[in-house]
Amino acid sequence: MARVPESQRVRDALEDAVVHGRYRPGERLDALQLEQQFGCSRTPIREALLALERSGLVQIRPKQGTYVTELSISELAERFEVMAELEGMAARLCARRIERAELDELERALKECENHATTGDADGYYYANARFHGVVYDSCGNEYLRQQALTLKRALQPYRRLQLRVPDRMRRSLTEHREIADAIASGDSEAAENAAREHVLVQVKEFSQLVRTWRQLTGR
C-alpha cells in the first residue's frame, strides 16, 4: 500500500476536525501548534492549509493567520448541483471516447472500492472512489471539462468524505458506480450521464441530513 504523503495526512485530519466542528467557524489555526500536534515540519502544514483554503474550509489572511470558515447547507447544495452536471457530462463523453486500457483501469478502481466497502474503510473507499471518477474525467476527451471537474471536486472533498459515514452509503455508492461503469462500457452515453448525475445529486440530500442530525446531537 502506498504511503500517504505527510501533507495529505495533515489535510485529512484537519478536514475531519473542521467538518465535525472540533474547530469552530472563525477560530484561528496556529501553524506552530499544528506542527507540534502532527509532529512534522512547517512545509506539510502549509501545504495542507493551502489545500483547505482551496476547499473553502479556511481563509488565509495576510499577516493575520488562518481562520476556519463554514459553508451553509444551501451553498453546499449549489456546489453539489454543479458537480452533478459536470460528472454527468464527463460520463456521457467518456462513454463515447474511452479506450480499452482505460476501461480496465475503471474496473480496477471499482474493485478497490468494493474491497474497501467490504471492510468498512470509508477513507480507503474515498480515495478509490476518487480514482474511479478520475478515470472518467481523464477519458472524457475534454481537457477543460476535466480541469473544471477536478477543481470543484477538490473543493467538495471534505464533505464527500464525511458523507461516506452515512449508514450503508458505501454499499449504495458502489452499486451506483457499477451502473456508471456498465453504461460507459456499453457505450450508452445517455445512461452513463444520467447515472453519474444521480450519483452526485443523491449526496445533496444525504449530506444535508447528515449535517442536520450532527448539529442536533452536538447543539451547534
FENDA-V248985 format. One record per residue. N is the residue number from 1. PSI is psi in whole degrees, 0 to 359 (* if undefined). Layout:
n=[N & N]
psi=[PSI & PSI]
This chain:
n=[1 & 2 & 3 & 4 & 5 & 6 & 7 & 8 & 9 & 10 & 11 & 12 & 13 & 14 & 15 & 16 & 17 & 18 & 19 & 20 & 21 & 22 & 23 & 24 & 25 & 26 & 27 & 28 & 29 & 30 & 31 & 32 & 33 & 34 & 35 & 36 & 37 & 38 & 39 & 40 & 41 & 42 & 43 & 44 & 45 & 46 & 47 & 48 & 49 & 50 & 51 & 52 & 53 & 54 & 55 & 56 & 57 & 58 & 59 & 60 & 61 & 62 & 63 & 64 & 65 & 66 & 67 & 68 & 69 & 70 & 71 & 72 & 73 & 74 & 75 & 76 & 77 & 78 & 79 & 80 & 81 & 82 & 83 & 84 & 85 & 86 & 87 & 88 & 89 & 90 & 91 & 92 & 93 & 94 & 95 & 96 & 97 & 98 & 99 & 100 & 101 & 102 & 103 & 104 & 105 & 106 & 107 & 108 & 109 & 110 & 111 & 112 & 113 & 114 & 115 & 116 & 117 & 118 & 119 & 120 & 121 & 122 & 123 & 124 & 125 & 126 & 127 & 128 & 129 & 130 & 131 & 132 & 133 & 134 & 135 & 136 & 137 & 138 & 139 & 140 & 141 & 142 & 143 & 144 & 145 & 146 & 147 & 148 & 149 & 150 & 151 & 152 & 153 & 154 & 155 & 156 & 157 & 158 & 159 & 160 & 161 & 162 & 163 & 164 & 165 & 166 & 167 & 168 & 169 & 170 & 171 & 172 & 173 & 174 & 175 & 176 & 177 & 178 & 179 & 180 & 181 & 182 & 183 & 184 & 185 & 186 & 187 & 188 & 189 & 190 & 191 & 192 & 193 & 194 & 195 & 196 & 197 & 198 & 199 & 200 & 201 & 202 & 203 & 204 & 205 & 206 & 207 & 208 & 209 & 210 & 211 & 212 & 213 & 214 & 215 & 216 & 217 & 218 & 219 & 220]
psi=[133 & 142 & 133 & 128 & 149 & 317 & 325 & 320 & 315 & 316 & 313 & 316 & 318 & 322 & 311 & 317 & 319 & 310 & 326 & 2 & 11 & 338 & 127 & 155 & 132 & 348 & 141 & 134 & 119 & 119 & 320 & 318 & 321 & 322 & 315 & 320 & 317 & 355 & 45 & 175 & 178 & 330 & 307 & 330 & 313 & 317 & 320 & 318 & 323 & 320 & 320 & 325 & 319 & 331 & 352 & 9 & 333 & 162 & 128 & 112 & 122 & 130 & 8 & 322 & 192 & 130 & 145 & 135 & 176 & 130 & 140 & 165 & 319 & 322 & 319 & 317 & 319 & 317 & 320 & 325 & 317 & 318 & 321 & 319 & 320 & 317 & 316 & 316 & 316 & 318 & 322 & 312 & 323 & 318 & 332 & 334 & 349 & 144 & 167 & 316 & 323 & 327 & 320 & 320 & 323 & 319 & 322 & 318 & 321 & 321 & 321 & 316 & 316 & 317 & 316 & 325 & 322 & 321 & 355 & 24 & 93 & 319 & 317 & 320 & 319 & 314 & 325 & 322 & 318 & 321 & 319 & 308 & 328 & 322 & 320 & 314 & 314 & 334 & 2 & 342 & 17 & 102 & 323 & 314 & 317 & 313 & 318 & 318 & 317 & 319 & 312 & 323 & 318 & 322 & 329 & 0 & 309 & 326 & 326 & 327 & 316 & 322 & 334 & 350 & 350 & 131 & 132 & 6 & 321 & 318 & 315 & 324 & 320 & 318 & 319 & 320 & 317 & 320 & 318 & 312 & 319 & 319 & 319 & 315 & 327 & 356 & 16 & 90 & 324 & 314 & 321 & 316 & 312 & 318 & 318 & 320 & 312 & 328 & 324 & 319 & 327 & 334 & 334 & 310 & 316 & 323 & 319 & 317 & 321 & 314 & 319 & 315 & 316 & 319 & 325 & 320 & 323 & 347 & 22 & *]
